[in-house]
């Protein structure tokens, strides 16, 4: 199923993005969706629809993001639902938009609340103090001693 994501509706309800500047909200949502942390049912595809606030309607097909030319992202989402040739999903917590989509859908619509999009996402694992950082992997255990000896040989003072 293809899901249309009401971009700012999701980012403004997500505790991890709601206080970020708009540009960062967009980037963070797109990144999280790209790496697959969203809880979209099955083998879902998605498109994010953002309000362009009167902008030129820029489309980023590789990012799966669209800045709508319509008055609002809600209007663009309803139009996409109306034109859908099969059942479609909408991610929003906007009850008015959900109702408009249900009325417009010819083949049915599943509405997923924005809060559920990342509800089951696991928090990032905390690195233990004994786990080497990626940059240190492959460095010999006695590397600091080797560096000290070389500095001594070459006459380098810290």
FENGITA-V80130 format. One line per field, one symbol per residue. phi: phi as a letter, one per 20 degrees, with the letter a starting at -180 (. if undefined). burial: # if it has 24 or more other C-alpha atoms within 12 Angstrom, else .. A space follows every 50 residues. Layout:
phi = ???
burial = ???
This chain:
phi = .ededfgffffedegecfeefgffgfffffffffemefeefmeedbcddd felnfemfddffelccefefgbfgffffffffefebgcdcdadefffgff fffefednbdddfgfegdgefefffefffeeffgfefnegfeffffffff fffemede
burial = .#############..#.......##.###.##....####....##### ##...........#####.#.###########.#..########..##.# ##.##...#######.##................................ ........
